[in-house]
Amino acid sequence: MPKFANISVVIPTYRREKVLIDTLEFLLAMQPPPAEMLVLDQTEAHDPSTETRLKAFADVGSIRWLRLTEPSIPKAMNQGLLLAKQEIVMFADDDIKPEPGLLIEHLAAHAAHDDVIVAGRVIQPWEEGVDLSRETNFRFAGLRSAWISEFMGGNFSLRRSTALALGGFDENFVRVAYRFEAEFAHRFCASGRRIWFEPTACLHHLKDAAGGTRTYGDHLTTWRPDHAVGAYYFALRTGAWRGILTRPIRSALTRFHLRHPWRIAGTLWAEARGFVWALRLLAQGPSYIKQGEPRRL
């Protein structure tokens, strides 16, 4: 068995405490462990115990711990691409528990399929213990490998050189960065490449209730446009006009809103603000990594 798996693991994190430490310990205990692990930390201030553990990991070289001042999922991921030393880069959520073969199965899939995105299996808390062996429809907790059109941002890998050539991730996906994966998948596939779902590259999403994108609230109950803006920006960028027309109706006609009809006005207000925000972002043009941009520190 090699001493290290030739892969850079990049973990963007925001306002996570014990679950982040647990995630790092799970990944560092893997055999073989990743050649490097970059933690792109957007948290303003950690609990003292978390701060101490992260510093200890960094001091012995177990992780590369980088503090970022602005919370942004795609910006943190772009930093990871720029700083990664391995050609294969895997992105993982900060609240996960990996299966033992996670890293080697990502690498094996890249060896079998040239220049692809490898989308790994993600088991959500409500899918634990569910028998999916007879499932016919695709789902990211499924057991059947397949060519697919999108991926989940919490468990995927790709070639660093390819991602940089495509400009990385669009930093115009703000706040919860809703649909940023779909936009990158759209560009990736438009370049003639494909996305391979590899169920043996598996992790369990712990879905911690605090921190991460859940800092911005639930999309059903919030009056803020933090979710809607990504949906409309994606639709405008890719020409998915039907999504623009139907989203306001679909956002208000949910089981939650049928039980809480007084929330509909706030939801539609958030949709309208999100659409205007998306139009402004579209006018600015996409925010990609510039060709030849140096590694950031």
Backbone as a ProteinNet text record, in pm:
[ID]
protein_1_A
[PRIMARY]
MPKFANISVVIPTYRREKVLIDTLEFLLAMQPPPAEMLVLDQTEAHDPSTETRLKAFADVGSIRWLRLTEPSIPKAMNQGLLLAKQEIVMFADDDIKPEPGLLIEHLAAHAAHDDVIVAGRVIQPWEEGVDLSRETNFRFAGLRSAWISEFMGGNFSLRRSTALALGGFDENFVRVAYRFEAEFAHRFCASGRRIWFEPTACLHHLKDAAGGTRTYGDHLTTWRPDHAVGAYYFALRTGAWRGILTRPIRSALTRFHLRHPWRIAGTLWAEARGFVWALRLLAQGPSYIKQGEPRRL
[TERTIARY]
84.6	0	87.9	58.4	138.8	125.3	226.7	225.8	113.3	91.1	-13.9	-92.3	-217.1	-296.1	-265.7	-233.1	-191.6	-312	-365.8	-485.1	-481.8	-525.2	-542.2	-688.7	-715.6	-852.2	-872.3	-973.6	-1003.3	-1135.5	-1132.4	-1252.4	-1280.9	-1376.2	-1421.8	-1506.3	-1489	-1564.9	-1607.8	-1724.2	-1780.2	-1862.4	-1815.7	-1886.9	-1916.9	-1821.6	-1834.9	-1731.3	-1769.2	-1680.5	-1645.4	-1708.2	-1668.8	-1683	-1789.5	-1809.2	-1695.8	-1638.2	-1522.2	-1403.1	-1377.2	-1265.8	-1288.3	-1411.2	-1441.8	-1415.4	-1457.3	-1436.1	-1287.8	-1206.6	-1062.6	-1000.7	-1044.4	-990	-1026.9	-1150.1	-1191.1	-1101.3	-1078.7	-1001	-853.2	-798.5	-657.6	-633.3	-736.7	-722.1	-733.3	-762.2	-779.1	-645.4	-652.4	-532.1	-542.9	-459.2	-364.5	-433.7	-375.5	-432.2	-403.5	-471	-443.6	-303.8	-246.7	-114.7	-116.3	-228.3	-243.3	-391	-418.2	-554.8	-555.8	-630.5	-640.6	-773.7	-767.8	-888.3	-901.4	-1001.3	-1025.2	-1129	-1082.2	-1163.6	-1213.7	-1346.7	-1409.3	-1476.8	-1451.2	-1511.5	-1442.6	-1522.3	-1465.2	-1382.9	-1437.7	-1368	-1423.7	-1335.6	-1377.1	-1385.7	-1454.4	-1445.5	-1299.4	-1257	-1115.9	-1069.8	-1155.2	-1113.4	-1092	-1179.7	-1164.4	-1038.7	-1016.6	-897.3	-770.8	-768.7	-651.5	-625.2	-732	-715.1	-670	-728.3	-689	-542.6	-501.8	-361.9	-269.4	-311.2	-228	-215.4	-325	-319	-222.8	-234	-150.7	-4	23.5	162.1	240.3	173.2	244	233.9	171.2	163.8	53.8	-41.1	-151	-247.5	-263.3	-349.7	-277.7	-322.4	-285.3	-408.8	-397.3	-511.1	-500.3	-594.8	-591.7	-716.9	-697.2	-808.5	-847.4	-974.8	-1029	-1122.8	-1122.2	-1200.6	-1343.7	-1369.8	-1502.4	-1565	-1682.6	-1747.1	-1800	-1747.3	-1788.6	-1745.3	-1841.7	-1807.8	-1723	-1767.2	-1685.2	-1550.3	-1543	-1412.9	-1318	-1368	-1284	-1238.8	-1328.6	-1292.2	-1189.6	-1201.3	-1100.7	-965.2	-965.7	-840.2	-778.4	-863.8	-813.9	-751.3	-815.5	-759.1	-622.9	-611.3	-487.3	-374.5	-407.6	-304.5	-272.6	-360.5	-340.5	-211.1	-142.5	-16.8	-34.1	-144.7	-170.3	-256.5	-243.4	-322.1	-469.7	-496.5	-635.3	-674.6	-781.1	-829.2	-969.7	-989.9	-1121.6	-1176.6	-1304	-1371.2	-1467.9	-1465.6	-1552.6	-1616.1	-1736.5	-1801.5	-1725.9	-1759.6	-1693.1	-1772.7	-1873.1	-1952.4	-1981.3	-1876	-1887.6	-1816.8	-1853	-1779.5	-1752.8	-1626.8	-1596.8	-1597.2	-1633.8	-1611.8	-1462.4	-1409.7	-1264.5	-1205.9	-1280.9	-1225.5	-1245.8	-1289.1	-1325.6	-1216.3	-1097	-991	-940.1	-915.6	-859.7	-961.8	-1090.5	-1192.4	-1204.5	-1187.3	-1182.5	-1066	-949.5	-831.9	-848.2	-908.5	-929	-1022.7	-1124.4	-1217.6	-1148.7	-1057.8	-982.6	-887.5	-832.7	-745.3	-823.9	-951.1	-1034	-1098.3	-1120.8	-1190.8	-1109.2	-1065	-975	-1049.5	-996.9	-1041.5	-1192.1	-1238.2	-1379.4	-1392.7	-1514.2	-1549	-1594.7	-1539.3	-1587.6	-1678.9	-1805	-1902.9	-1919.6	-1891.2	-1901	-2038.9	-2059.1	-2186.2	-2199	-2316.6	-2343.6	-2467.7	-2450.1	-2561.6	-2606	-2729.7	-2784.6	-2835	-2852.8	-2896.4	-3023.7	-3119.9	-3246.3	-3235.3	-3117.8	-3097	-3015.4	-2971.2	-2892.4	-2977.2	-2920.7	-2987.6	-3094.6	-3115.3	-3217.4	-3158.6	-3231.8	-3187.1	-3213.7	-3105.5	-3116.9	-3075.8	-3059.9	-3007.2	-3101.5	-3230.4	-3325.6	-3373.4	-3310.8	-3348.5	-3319.2	-3413.1	-3391.9	-3366.2	-3423.8	-3399.8	-3270.3	-3196	-3067.7	-3088.3	-3003.4	-2994.7	-2851.7	-2805.7	-2665.4	-2633.4	-2734.2	-2709.2	-2718.3	-2738.1	-2759	-2633	-2652.1	-2544.1	-2501.6	-2563.8	-2533.5	-2445.7	-2331.1	-2245.8	-2314.2	-2285.2	-2354.5	-2287.3	-2310.2	-2275.9	-2392.6	-2362.7	-2467.1	-2438.5	-2530.9	-2517.9	-2478.9	-2489.4	-2452.1	-2379.2	-2336	-2266.2	-2300.2	-2269.7	-2288.1	-2154.4	-2156.3	-2032.1	-1959.6	-2024.8	-1962.8	-1884.3	-1878.5	-1801.9	-1779.7	-1677.9	-1641.9	-1494.6	-1439.6	-1298.6	-1281.5	-1172.6	-1141.9	-995.7	-952.1	-814.3	-801.4	-700.6	-677.2	-654.8	-576.7	-544.8	-669.6	-761.5	-885.4	-971.8	-985.4	-1067.9	-1014.9	-883.2	-824.7	-843.3	-830.3	-849.1	-991.2	-1088	-1227.7	-1259.8	-1162.1	-1184.9	-1226.4	-1229	-1271	-1420.3	-1459.6	-1599.4	-1637.8	-1758.1	-1804.1	-1833	-1754.8	-1769.2	-1888.7	-1963.3	-2088.9	-2199.8	-2177.4	-2275.5	-2252.6	-2335.8	-2315	-2393.8	-2362.8	-2430.3	-2431.8	-2545.8	-2549.7	-2493.5	-2463.4	-2405.5	-2492.5	-2623.2	-2716.7	-2699.4	-2681.4	-2667.3	-2528.7	-2429.8	-2296.3	-2240.5	-2273	-2226.4	-2287.3	-2417.2	-2485.2	-2424.1	-2386.6	-2326.6	-2190.3	-2110	-1979.7	-1997.6	-2092.8	-2120.4	-2161	-2239	-2282.3	-2161.3	-2068.6	-1947.7	-1858.8	-1847.3	-1761	-1809.3	-1937.6	-1993.3	-1992.6	-2012.6	-2007.8	-1868.8	-1766.6	-1629.2	-1600.1	-1700.5	-1682.9	-1644.6	-1641.9	-1605.8	-1732.6	-1713.7	-1829.2	-1812.7	-1922.7	-1927.6	-1962.7	-1877.1	-1895.4	-1934.7	-2046.8	-2088.9	-2027.5	-1948.1	-1878.2	-1927.7	-2018.2	-2077.1	-1979.9	-1867.6	-1772.1	-1693.3	-1692.9	-1629.9	-1736.3	-1753.1	-1872.6	-1840	-1929.4	-1922.8	-2063.2	-2069.9	-2194.7	-2199.1	-2303.5	-2320.2	-2388.6	-2320.6	-2375	-2478.9	-2477.3	-2576.7	-2592	-2482.7	-2483.8	-2582.3	-2658.3	-2765.6	-2713	-2590.7	-2535.1	-2424.5	-2405.9	-2296.8	-2322	-2219	-2231	-2338.6	-2399	-2504.3	-2627.8	-2642	-2758	-2751.7	-2636.8	-2626.5	-2726.9	-2759.6	-2847.2	-2995.1	-3027.5	-3166.4	-3219.4	-3342.7	-3409.8	-3477.4	-3462.9	-3516.5	-3669.1	-3735.8	-3881.9	-3932.8	-3855.6	-3905.9	-3843.7	-3729.4	-3661.9	-3724.2	-3719.3	-3762.4	-3643.1	-3522.2	-3401.4	-3384.2	-3317	-3302.2	-3179.2	-3121.2	-2992.1	-2995.4	-3109.3	-3122.7	-3168.4	-3263.8	-3324.1	-3223.4	-3129.8	-3037.1	-2956	-2912.3	-2834.8	-2916.7	-3041.6	-3128.6	-3149.9	-3176.6	-3201.4	-3072.9	-2962.1	-2835	-2797.5	-2813.9	-2786.9	-2875.3	-3003.8	-3096.7	-3060.4	-3024.5	-2986.8	-2857.1	-2761	-2631.7	-2642	-2735.3	-2742.4	-2861.3	-2943.2	-3058.3	-3173.2	-3182.3	-3292.1	-3413.2	-3473.9	-3580.3	-3702.3	-3730.1	-3847	-3833.6	-3712.3	-3689.8	-3719.1	-3688.2	-3716.3	-3866.2	-3941	-4085.7	-4157.7	-4110.7	-4184.7	-4138	-4016.5	-3964.7	-4052	-4099.5	-4181.7	-4304.8	-4366.8	-4485.8	-4447.2	-4340.1	-4299.1	-4251.7	-4190	-4139.3	-4251.1	-4366.8	-4479.5	-4578.6	-4579.6	-4674	-4605.2	-4569.7	-4508.1	-4599.1	-4571.2	-4649.1	-4637.2	-4515.8	-4495.4	-4586	-4591.9	-4671.5	-4821.4	-4860.9	-5002.2	-5043.5	-4949.4	-4978.2	-4955.8	-4874.4	-4842.9	-4861	-4983.2	-5006.1	-4961	-4952.6	-4906.4	-4758.4	-4686	-4545.3	-4529.5	-4635	-4623.3	-4573.8	-4628.6	-4588.4	-4439	-4388	-4245.1	-4159	-4206.1	-4132	-4127.2	-4239	-4241.8	-4157.3	-4154.8	-4068.8	-3921.7	-3884.5	-3746.8	-3713.4	-3810.1	-3787.8	-3763.6	-3844.1	-3829	-3693.8	-3652.6	-3521.9	-3408.7	-3424.5	-3322.1	-3306.9	-3417.6	-3411.2	-3340.5	-3372.1	-3305.4	-3156.7	-3121.6	-2981	-2910.3	-2975.1	-2916.2	-2893.3	-2985.7	-2968	-2844.6	-2822.9	-2703.6	-2575.7	-2576.4	-2459.6	-2434.4	-2542.9	-2529.3	-2466.3	-2506.3	-2452.2	-2302.2	-2257.3	-2114.9	-2030.5	-2091.1	-2016.9	-1965.3	-1937.2	-1893.3	-1761.2	-1743.5	-1622.5	-1542.5	-1454.1	-1374.3	-1231.1	-1152.7	-1008.9	-948.6	-864.7	-800.2	-685.4	-667.8	-559.7	-425	-341.7	-210.3	-211.8	-327.7	-334.4	-243.6	-159.9	-66.4	-138.2	-71.6	-124.7	-139.5	-253.4	-278.7	-233	-206.3	-166.9	-267.5
-119.9	0	124.5	222.3	344.2	421.6	503.5	582	685.1	747.1	847.3	821.5	860.7	861.5	991.1	980.7	1097.9	1184.9	1249.6	1330.2	1443.6	1560.8	1673.8	1679.9	1677.9	1690.8	1835.5	1900.4	2039.9	2046.3	2110.5	2120.8	2267.3	2328.8	2461.7	2446.9	2535.3	2524.6	2662.3	2664.9	2790.9	2763.7	2819.3	2813.2	2670.4	2583.6	2447.1	2424.6	2349.4	2328.7	2180	2109.6	1970.6	1882.5	1904.3	1818.6	1835.9	1953.6	1975.5	1894.5	1898.5	1820.8	1672.1	1625.8	1484.7	1448	1535.8	1511	1497.7	1587.3	1582.6	1455.3	1416.9	1295.6	1171.4	1167.6	1055.5	1046	1157.9	1158.3	1127.1	1181.2	1156.4	1011.8	944	804.6	706.7	754.9	666.4	603.5	484.4	414	382.9	447.1	551.1	685.9	778.1	911.9	994.4	1107.2	1191.2	1252.3	1277.7	1340.3	1478.3	1547.5	1675.2	1702.5	1780.9	1820.2	1970.4	2042.1	2185.6	2220.8	2295.2	2341.2	2490.8	2528.2	2668.5	2721.8	2787.5	2821.5	2965.1	2977.8	3109	3154.2	3081.7	3111.8	3231.1	3325.7	3446	3412.3	3331	3291.5	3158.4	3062.5	2930.9	2926.3	2822.9	2790.5	2762.5	2794.2	2771.2	2627.9	2528.5	2389.2	2356.1	2408.5	2386.2	2455.1	2578	2653.1	2577.5	2523.5	2449.9	2326	2251	2129.6	2159.4	2261.7	2297.3	2340.5	2418.2	2461.9	2342.4	2246.6	2127.4	2046.5	2029.6	1959.6	2031	2163.3	2240.5	2237.9	2244.9	2250.5	2124.1	2009.3	1884.2	1851.1	1939.1	1918.9	1826.9	1793.7	1705.6	1775.7	1907.4	1987.1	2116.2	2176.4	2314.7	2398.9	2479.9	2554.8	2699.4	2741.5	2876.7	2951.6	3068.8	3149.7	3248.7	3252.1	3343.6	3441	3564.9	3668.4	3677.6	3628.2	3642.7	3505.4	3478.5	3347.9	3336.3	3241	3216.8	3076.4	2988.4	2850.7	2845	2905.5	2893.5	2961.8	3073	3139.6	3050.7	2987	2896.5	2777.9	2726.2	2612.8	2654.3	2773.7	2823.1	2838.9	2885.3	2892	2752.4	2654.1	2517.4	2470.1	2501.8	2464.6	2529.9	2656.3	2728.7	2677	2632.8	2594	2444.3	2362.9	2217.8	2178.1	2080.1	2033.2	1905.9	1834.7	1712.5	1743.2	1662.3	1683.9	1646.9	1543.7	1507.5	1576.6	1654.3	1728.9	1680.9	1645.6	1604.4	1710.9	1743.5	1838.7	1763	1795.8	1728.7	1831.7	1799.9	1883.1	1875.5	1966.6	1972	1900	1821.8	1744.9	1606.8	1528.3	1397.2	1288.4	1164	1046.7	959.1	944	868.7	718.2	645.8	501.6	476.9	362.3	338.6	354.6	321.8	326.5	457.6	560.9	686.3	737.9	755	817.4	726.1	598.9	510.1	483.1	487.6	466.3	589.1	707.5	826.6	814.6	776.6	765.8	654.3	543.1	432.1	472.7	550.9	596.6	689.9	772.4	859.6	778.5	671.9	586.3	515.1	485.8	413.7	505.4	631.4	725.7	854.9	889.8	1003.9	1136.8	1228.1	1368	1380.6	1321	1326.9	1393.6	1431.8	1455.9	1321.8	1283.6	1164.7	1213.1	1180.2	1213.2	1092.6	1109.2	998	983.7	871.3	842	923.6	980.5	1059.1	1002.3	952.1	897	1001.5	1048.1	1146.5	1076	1150.3	1085.8	1003.7	1051.2	979.4	857.5	840.6	725.7	615.3	638.5	537.7	411	298.5	171.4	138	224.8	200	109	7.9	-84.2	-20.2	16.8	82.7	-9.8	-137.8	-229.5	-247.3	-222.6	-240.8	-108.7	0.3	130.8	135.6	187.3	202.5	347.4	440.6	582.1	626.2	712.8	756.2	841.7	817.6	904.3	896	1001	1006.8	912.3	850.9	746.2	607.9	602.2	475.8	391.9	271.8	174.2	144.4	211.4	181.9	292.9	254.2	351.9	396.5	520.3	574.7	703.3	736.9	870.1	962.5	1076.7	1166.8	1309	1400.1	1536.2	1639.5	1605.3	1698.5	1622.3	1692.9	1629.6	1704.2	1643.7	1707.9	1763.5	1888.3	1956.2	1898	1811.7	1758.4	1630.6	1577.5	1455.3	1440.2	1506.2	1490.4	1521.9	1475.7	1501.4	1524	1591	1619.5	1657.2	1670.4	1712.4	1862.5	1897.9	2038.7	2120.3	2066.9	2140.3	2167.6	2071	2090.4	2196.4	2188.7	2286.6	2427.5	2443.7	2576.7	2624.6	2534.2	2572.4	2620.9	2568.1	2609.9	2733.3	2782	2903.1	2876.3	2750.4	2720.1	2742.5	2772.7	2788.6	2935.9	2963.2	3100.5	3161.9	3263.3	3325.2	3419.3	3431.3	3506.6	3429.8	3303.1	3228.5	3264.7	3353.6	3414.2	3342	3377	3326.6	3173.8	3107.7	2961	2898.7	2981.7	2934.9	2828.6	2845.8	2747.3	2734.1	2611.3	2572.2	2602	2631.8	2654.7	2526.8	2410.7	2283.1	2260.3	2293.3	2272	2358.8	2481.8	2570.3	2518	2470.5	2416	2289	2203.8	2081.9	2116.1	2222.2	2266.6	2303.8	2380.1	2418.6	2297.4	2211.4	2093.8	2003.7	1977.1	1890.2	1959.1	2091.4	2165.5	2161.3	2135.4	2126.1	1989	1900.7	1767.2	1661.4	1696.6	1601.6	1545.3	1445.1	1378.3	1363	1326.4	1310.3	1165.1	1100.3	959	945.7	878.2	849.8	718.8	726.4	609.1	580	482.9	458.9	403.3	343.8	291.1	402.8	522.8	639.3	705.4	651.1	679.1	751.8	842.9	906.7	927.5	950.3	977.5	1126.2	1193.9	1335.2	1346.9	1408.7	1418.8	1530.2	1623.4	1731.3	1801.8	1857.4	1929.2	2045.5	2063	2163.1	2305.1	2324.9	2460	2483	2610.2	2646.7	2611.1	2627.3	2599.8	2685	2633.2	2709.5	2725.5	2640.8	2654.9	2780.1	2850	2980.1	3078.2	3060.2	3154.2	3116.9	3016.9	2983.6	2880.8	2839.6	2741.9	2812.1	2756.3	2823.6	2832.5	2746.5	2750.6	2864.6	2900.2	2994.7	3133.2	3145.6	3274.5	3372.1	3499.8	3605.7	3661.7	3609.7	3658.2	3590.2	3655.3	3598.7	3510.7	3462	3394.5	3264.4	3197.3	3075.8	3108.9	3199.4	3230.1	3288	3369	3436.5	3335.4	3226.6	3125.5	3053.6	3024.9	2956	3040.4	3170	3257.1	3285.7	3301.8	3327.3	3206.9	3086.4	2966.2	2961.2	2988.2	2982.8	3086.9	3206.6	3312.3	3278.3	3218.9	3186.4	3072.7	2980.5	2860.5	2861	2965.3	2973.1	2883.1	2850.2	2765.3	2853.1	2906.1	3005.8	2948.3	2822.4	2761.7	2768.4	2750	2757.1	2893.8	2997.3	3133.1	3155.1	3103.8	3125.5	3043.5	2923.4	2835.1	2841.8	2890.8	2887.4	2963.7	3086.9	3155.9	3075.3	3010.6	2930.8	2809.9	2739.9	2619.9	2653.3	2770.4	2806.8	2832.2	2874.8	2905.7	2790.7	2699	2586.9	2462.5	2469.1	2356.2	2311.9	2194.8	2147.5	2244	2296.6	2391.5	2513.4	2568.1	2689	2660.2	2540	2504.3	2502	2463.3	2463.4	2599.8	2684.7	2817.2	2921.4	2943	3032	3175.7	3218.4	3354.3	3373.8	3264.1	3272.2	3296.2	3284.2	3291.9	3428.7	3534.9	3669.8	3692.1	3647.1	3662.2	3583.1	3463.5	3379.8	3444.8	3496.8	3562.7	3689.7	3759.1	3878.4	3837.4	3726.9	3677.2	3636.6	3575.6	3536.5	3658.8	3762.8	3884.7	3949.6	3957.9	4016.7	3932.2	3800.3	3712.4	3727.9	3746.4	3762.7	3892.5	4000.6	4128.4	4118	4054.1	4034.4	3952.7	3847.5	3764.1	3842.8	3932.4	4015.9	4104.8	4158.1	4241.8	4159.2	4038.4	3951.4	3912.1	3886.2	3851.1	3966	4088.9	4206.1	4222.3	4181.3	4192.1	4090.6	3980.3	3871.9	3774.9	3649.7	3547.6	3584.6	3538.5	3564.8	3435.1	3413.4	3291.4	3320	3211.9	3226.3	3272.9	3373.3	3423.6	3331.4	3308.8	3225.5	3282.2	3193.7	3236.2	3299.4	3301	3360.3	3282.6	3351.9	3280.1	3214.1	3118.7	3056.7	3162.6	3161.7	3260.5	3206.2	3295.5	3256.7	3309.2
0	0	0	-88.8	-91.3	39.1	68.4	191.8	189.6	71.3	56.8	-71.6	-71.6	-194.4	-268.8	-397.5	-474.8	-511	-409.5	-426	-324.5	-366.1	-275.3	-235	-106	-55.8	-10.1	-66.3	-35	39.9	156.6	239.7	270.2	199.5	240.5	367.4	463.5	587.7	636.3	699.2	749.2	874.9	985.6	1114	1159.5	1138.5	1187.6	1297.8	1399.6	1512.9	1527.4	1619.7	1645.5	1522.4	1444	1327	1225.7	1216.2	1129	1179.1	1309.9	1366.1	1343	1363.1	1338	1192.2	1100.3	957.4	925.9	978	952.6	1010.9	1129.5	1190.6	1109.5	1059.4	974.2	850.5	784.8	660.7	686.6	795.5	826.7	868.4	916	958	842.2	722.6	607.7	568.8	513.2	467.5	319.5	235	273.3	288	366.1	379.2	253.8	237.2	119.9	126.9	10.8	5.5	69.2	58	128.6	151.4	254.9	285.9	314.1	232.2	246.6	311.1	418.8	488.2	463.1	383.3	349.3	447.1	550.9	667.1	657.6	646.6	633.4	762.9	870.2	1000	1064.5	1116	1176.9	1300.7	1390.3	1512.6	1559.8	1582.3	1628.4	1781	1829.7	1971.2	2005.6	2127.6	2163.7	2140.2	2168.9	2151.1	2003.7	1915.7	1772	1721	1763.9	1723.2	1761.1	1881.2	1928.7	1844.8	1813.6	1734.8	1593	1530.8	1394.9	1390.6	1488.8	1494.5	1513.6	1594.8	1616.4	1487.8	1415.6	1287.3	1191.9	1186	1093.7	1133.8	1264.2	1312.2	1276.8	1273.1	1240.2	1091.6	1013.9	869.8	823.4	911.1	870.9	776.4	795	708.1	671.9	563.7	532.1	562.9	665.1	719.4	674.4	590.7	536.1	579.9	638.7	685.8	576.2	542	441.3	509.9	463.5	531.1	480.6	360.6	301.1	279.5	339.5	317	174.9	99.7	-38.3	-76.1	-103.7	-138.8	-266.1	-378.6	-499.6	-487	-414.1	-396.8	-317	-211.5	-133.2	-218.1	-300.4	-385.9	-490.3	-543.1	-638	-570.4	-445.4	-371.1	-359.5	-332	-323.3	-453.1	-565.8	-695.6	-717.5	-683.6	-706.5	-618.1	-497.9	-402	-403.8	-459.3	-455.9	-527.1	-471.5	-529.5	-612.3	-593.3	-668.7	-790.4	-895.2	-1016.8	-995.3	-918.7	-888	-758.2	-765.6	-649.8	-616.6	-491.1	-443.8	-350.2	-367.2	-279.4	-189.8	-61.1	35.1	127.3	176.1	275.7	408	498.6	628.8	737.7	696.6	793.5	735.2	719.3	653.8	733.8	701.2	748.9	627.2	584.8	462.1	484.4	379.3	376.1	352.7	395	386.2	246.5	141.6	6.6	-66.3	3.4	-63	-156.6	-107	-186.2	-297.1	-264.9	-367	-477.7	-445.3	-548.4	-638.6	-584.3	-669.3	-767	-715.8	-802.2	-904.5	-865.4	-959.1	-1071.8	-1039.5	-1143	-1241.5	-1193.7	-1284.7	-1371.6	-1317.3	-1397.5	-1507	-1480.7	-1578.1	-1681.1	-1645	-1733.3	-1740.4	-1858.3	-1874.7	-1868	-1785.6	-1780.5	-1756.8	-1648.7	-1611.9	-1475.5	-1441.4	-1302	-1246	-1133	-1063	-950.1	-961.5	-858.2	-768.2	-639.4	-547	-485.6	-422.7	-357.3	-228.6	-204.6	-84.4	-16.9	103.4	180	282.3	269	362	488.2	597.7	722.9	708.8	630.1	615.2	521.4	459.1	370.8	435.8	559.6	629.5	649.5	614.5	634.7	533.2	434.8	332.6	224.4	185.5	80.6	-56.2	-124.6	-254.6	-369.4	-340.9	-442.6	-560.9	-541.6	-650.5	-710.9	-670.9	-725.7	-875.6	-952.9	-1097.3	-1136.6	-1062.5	-1089.5	-1021.8	-1089.2	-1034	-909.9	-810.1	-693.5	-642.2	-575.8	-534.5	-418.8	-360.3	-261.7	-324.2	-454.5	-523.4	-537.9	-590.5	-599.7	-742.9	-840.3	-980.4	-1040.3	-1094.2	-1162.1	-1291.2	-1332.6	-1450.3	-1495.6	-1622.5	-1672.3	-1638.2	-1575.5	-1528	-1576.5	-1550.4	-1603.4	-1497.8	-1368.5	-1262.2	-1152.6	-1048.2	-937.3	-809.2	-695.7	-566	-518.8	-471.2	-436.5	-315.9	-239.3	-119.1	-137.4	-261.2	-286.6	-436.1	-487.6	-628.5	-646.2	-758.1	-787.7	-936.2	-971.4	-1111.1	-1124	-1247.9	-1272.4	-1246.2	-1170.3	-1139.3	-1266.2	-1359	-1481.5	-1564	-1568.6	-1643.3	-1577.5	-1445.3	-1374.4	-1393.2	-1388.1	-1406.8	-1550.3	-1646.8	-1786.8	-1812.8	-1737.4	-1752.3	-1668.4	-1594.8	-1515.2	-1372.5	-1331.4	-1195.7	-1177.4	-1056.3	-1021.4	-1024.9	-1071.1	-1087.9	-951.6	-913.3	-782.4	-774	-882.3	-877.6	-806.6	-777.5	-698.4	-551.7	-501	-370.3	-261.5	-137.8	-18	-16.3	-35.1	-29.9	-157.1	-257.4	-384.9	-450.3	-439.1	-493.1	-644.2	-691.6	-832.4	-890.1	-807.1	-863	-924.1	-864	-920.9	-1058.8	-1072.9	-1201.1	-1310.2	-1275.4	-1375.5	-1418.8	-1322	-1359.1	-1441.3	-1403.1	-1480	-1622.6	-1638.2	-1771.1	-1856.6	-1801.6	-1876	-1901.5	-1802.2	-1814.7	-1928.1	-1931.9	-2036.3	-2173	-2173.6	-2299.4	-2361.9	-2279	-2331.1	-2391.1	-2390.1	-2446.7	-2345.6	-2218.5	-2113.4	-2048.4	-1961.5	-1902.6	-1750.8	-1685.3	-1540.1	-1509	-1430.3	-1397.1	-1250.1	-1225.6	-1088.9	-1044.4	-937.5	-885.7	-743.5	-727.4	-595.2	-492.7	-536.6	-438.7	-370.9	-429.3	-366	-278.2	-159.7	-79.6	50.4	87.5	218.6	273.4	402.8	471.7	506.4	460.7	491.3	626.8	723.6	858.2	870.3	775.5	768	902.4	950	1076.4	1070.9	1177.3	1178	1184.9	1230.4	1246.1	1143.8	1106.1	1017.9	872.3	789.6	647.3	583.5	478.4	410.1	497	602	688.9	774.4	770.5	835.2	776.6	648.6	578.4	587.7	666.9	688	589.1	611.4	527.5	411	291	172.4	174.7	252.5	258.1	346.1	447.4	546.1	538.3	472	471.4	373	407.3	315.7	239.6	269.4	204	68.2	-25	-160.9	-178.5	-69.5	-75.4	-154.9	-160	-240.5	-382.8	-392	-522.3	-620	-571.7	-662.7	-742.8	-680.1	-751.1	-856.1	-823	-918.6	-1042.7	-1024.4	-1139.3	-1216.3	-1145.2	-1214.6	-1301.1	-1246.9	-1325.3	-1449.6	-1433.1	-1546.2	-1652	-1608.3	-1702.6	-1775.5	-1704.1	-1764.1	-1865.2	-1842.5	-1925.6	-2021.1	-2015.7	-2105	-2065.1	-1937.2	-1888.6	-1857.3	-1962.9	-1945	-1874.9	-1897.3	-1832.2	-1680.1	-1632.3	-1488.9	-1432	-1510.1	-1464.4	-1451.9	-1547.5	-1549.5	-1442.7	-1417.4	-1327.3	-1182.1	-1154.9	-1018	-918.7	-948.1	-847.1	-807	-903.3	-872.3	-788.7	-831.2	-758.2	-616.7	-599.8	-467.7	-368	-418.4	-329.7	-316.2	-411.1	-406.1	-350.4	-224.7	-155.4	-41.1	12.4	126.8	244.4	262.4	371.6	354.8	233.8	211.9	215.7	179.8	193.3	340.2	427.1	570.8	634.7	569.8	622.9	512.1	465.5	350.6	373.8	498.9	526.4	490.4	463.1	423.2	272.8	195.3	49.5	4.9	63.4	22.2	43.6	158.2	185.3	88.7	54	-40.9	-178.2	-225.1	-356.4	-356.2	-243.9	-232.2	-243.1	-178.2	-188.1	-331.5	-401	-540.2	-628.2	-608.8	-690.1	-665.7	-540	-508.3	-563.9	-556.9	-611.2	-761.5	-831.9	-977.1	-1014.6	-945.4	-972.3	-942.8	-834.1	-796.9	-905.3	-954.3	-1058.6	-1186.8	-1220.7	-1339.6	-1325.8	-1206.8	-1184.4	-1199.1	-1143.5	-1155.4	-1301	-1374.9	-1516.9	-1593.8	-1562.2	-1631.5	-1604.6	-1486.9	-1453.5	-1530.1	-1571.4	-1635.3	-1532.7	-1571.3	-1475.6	-1409.6	-1286.6	-1209.3	-1196.9	-1294.9	-1299.8	-1255.4	-1236.6	-1218.1	-1349.1	-1344.5	-1465.5	-1502.5	-1633.1	-1682.6	-1634.1	-1581.7	-1533.5	-1397.5	-1329.6	-1197	-1102.5	-1025.6	-937.2	-821.1	-761.9	-641.3	-533.1	-466.4	-362	-227.5	-136.9	-0.9	97.7
[MASK]
+++++++++++++++++++++++++++++++++++++++++++++++++++++++++++++++++++++++++++++++++++++++++++++++++++++++++++++++++++++++++++++++++++++++++++++++++++++++++++++++++++++++++++++++++++++++++++++++++++++++++++++++++++++++++++++++++++++++++++++++++++++++++++++++++++++++++++++++++++++++++++++++++++++++++

